[in-house]
Amino acid sequence: IVSAVDADNLYMIPFVMHDEGLDDYVCRVLDLADTEPDLTGWKALVDRIAELRLDKVVGTIVDANGSGRPDAGDTVAYGFTVINTSNVTLTGVALSDPRLGLEDAVCGASTLAPGASGECTSDPYVLTQTDLDAGRVDNTATATAVGPDGTPTRDDGSASLRIPVSSGMALVKTAG
């Protein structure tokens, strides 16, 4: 097994391996003719692959009741950017986030040209006591789209909200 953590996608691995000299090494070990590979056809294929990226950020907690600390009922909004990272136009661009009640929502535009992006912000998410008890809200959204040849693509974007814990107890003593 050869790791290619610096490859953008599975189809880029031959280029990464070639750049790192793995093809020359294999030819030497197997005593094969060592000629420069012609990757032009493969590059043409890779250049048509539909790809997108989803970036997700979490906003700050809005203190709904003015208590000065996080409480159930406070809110937070999430921001999304869907980016067409391929060199083909993507259609049917949609965003889903079950925690926020988004299903196939349009984020900016439903069609993205190569290099283009769409941005949007969620409706406020209302923090629950369960969220406060956990001290965080982990959330993942999914962006989907379709390339010109009908090939689907998708990417997940995650964001974690850390909720500051404010603990305290007061004792009030009265005479009586």
Summary of the structure (lengths in Angstrom):
residues: 176
radius of gyration: 24.4
end to end distance: 77.5
largest distance: 99.5
contacts: 464
relative contact order: 0.18
helix: 20%
strand: 34%
